C-alpha cells in the first residue's frame, strides 16, 4: 500500500541542504504527511483518522483489485501470484511532472497481517527501491491509519520528483483512500473524477 502512492513524488538537494516538508496542522478530516529527503532516498510518513471500523478501513486499504476506482492516479491494479496473505500487486499509474503525465509500472510484494499491518516491497518498476508499512489502529469510534517507508527514484525520476510533489501526491492518495472508506460505509459510489482520472490534486 501501500499503498504509492504509491502513491503515490524532482530536484535533488545536496546533503547540506536537506529538504524537509510537513503538512499543515491536522483536523479530524486531514491527512498529515511528513517527507524528508535523505541523500537519494525519500522518507515518507502519512497518517489519517476516519470515523469507521477497522474492518471497514481494512477492506478499502487492501482492495488492490479495485484500486483504480479508489485512487485517481492508479490506472490499473491486479493481484497475482497469491499465497495466503502474501501476493504480488501489478499496477499501472501516472504522475504529473509539470504539464506532462508520466506513466509508471510496478510489481510489489504485499504481505498482510489482518487486520493490523500491510507490508509492501517493490519487486520491479520505475523506482530503484520502495518499502512501506501501513498499520491500522482502533481508537474508540475511529480508526487511525499510519503509513511509513522509504523509496529511491531512478536517476531519470530524480530529475522530476521534489519533496513538495511527494507531500502533495501522498496526501492526495491517502485522502482518496479515506474518502472511499466513508463512501462505502455510507453506500455511496466513487466520484466520476476518480474513474475519469481527472480529479484536482489537493494543494495543502
Beta strands, then each sheet from edge to edge (+ up, - down):
strand 1: 20-22
strand 2: 31-38
strand 3: 41-50
strand 4: 74-83
strand 5: 86-97
strand 6: 100-113
strand 7: 117-125
strand 8: 127-139
strand 9: 142-153
sheet 1: 1+ 2- 3+ 9- 8+ 7- 6+ 5- 4+
end
